[in-house]
Amino acid sequence: MSVSNDLIYLSDFDLNNKLYGIKQDIRSVYKTWRKTGDESFKAMGQELETDMCYLQREIECRKARIVAHEKYLEKLEKEKSSKRKN
């Protein structure tokens, strides 16, 4: 279950929902692994953790992009206002 290919197409809302769901799945899978000792559940949990990292990285990158864009807009506004004063 790899989520890395479709992340760029998801909305922020869907990304956060997917992250929440994966966190729930991880808890459930590891709980089952601890009860049963079945190593396949451990492997499944590790795969889910990898997917969670991809989701968290995408969310962080989007937030950083928003901040960078806001700074860029502020810079443009400052340049506009300084040109008006001259």
Summary of the structure (lengths in Angstrom):
residues: 86
radius of gyration: 20.5
end to end distance: 58.5
largest distance: 74.7
contacts: 201
relative contact order: 0.12
helix: 87%
strand: 0%
